Amino acid sequence: MYLPLAFLILSVLMGGDIIGNIIGIAGGHCFYFIKDVVPIKFRKDILITPKFVSRKLDHIGQPERPRATFGQTGQSTNSQSENSRGTFSAFSGRGSSWG
């Protein structure tokens, strides 16, 4: 919350140009207002992610499916069961439960 102001003060103390810091603070406040306040208060979302960006980035964070290489028959040799394939679990180790 106070980091931009701290950068501004540090820039003043070091004798630097503060115009870039002021423009950054103003731009950050405008972005916050448009992205967080306007959709709640006025029920209108102005900044919408374009569809081509959403399609390009949708697969990030999902596990990759195994790809068949030359000479393979397509059969998986993984030790995972078939019903758990394709799902992601952050804590999928063999530890004991705490309950």
N, C-alpha and C positions, 0 to 999 in steps of 0.2 A: 504494500500500500504506500509506503513512504520511500521506496527505492528510487522512483523517478525524481522525487524531490531531493533525495540525497545525491544523486548524480548531478543534478542542477547546481546544488550548493558546492559540490566538489569541483565542478567545472568553473564556477565563479572564483573559488579560492585558488585554483591553479592558473587563473588568468586566461582561460579558454573562451571560446565562442559559445554563448548560451542559446543562440537562435535554434540550433538543431535539437537541443534538449526541450525547448519550449514547444517546437513543432511536434516532437514525439509525444509529449504529454498531452497536447491538444488532440492529436490523432488517436491516441489510446482512449481518451475520454469519449471521443466521437464514436469509435468502434464499440466501446462498452455500451453506450447509449443505444446505438442502432441494433446491436446483437442481443442485448439482455433486457433493456427497459422497454423499448418500443413494442416487441411482441407481447409482453405482459400487459402493458398499459393500454395500447391502442389495438391489440389483437390483429396485428399485421406484421408479417415477417418480410423485411426488406432485403436482407442478405440471405439468399438461398444458394446452397452449393449447386453448381451446374451438374446436370445428369452425367456428362462424360467424365467428370472428376469422380463422382460417386461410383460409377461403374468401374473405373480404373482402380480405385482404392478399396473396394468392397472386400476383396480377398485377403487384405492385410490382417494378420493376426490369426488366420485359420491355418491349420496344418496342411501341408502339401500332400496330395494323393500320390502314392507310389506310381512311377511310370515304368512301363515295360521297356526293356532295352533289347537289343538284337540278341536273339537266341533264347529269350525267356518265353514261356508259354502263357504268361499272364497270371499264373498262380502265385498267390502271396505266401511268403515264407515267414511272415511276422508271427510273433507269439501271441498277438492280441486276438481276442475273439472277434468273430465277424460282426456282432451287434455293436461293438464299441469302436469299430473302425470309422474314421472320419469325424470323430468328436474330439474336442479338446478338453483336457482336464489338467489344471495346474498342479494338482496334488494327486498324481496317479501312481505313486509309489506303493510299496508293499508294507507300509508302516501300520502300526496298530492304532485303533481308534481310542479316543479319550473317554468314551461314554461308558 
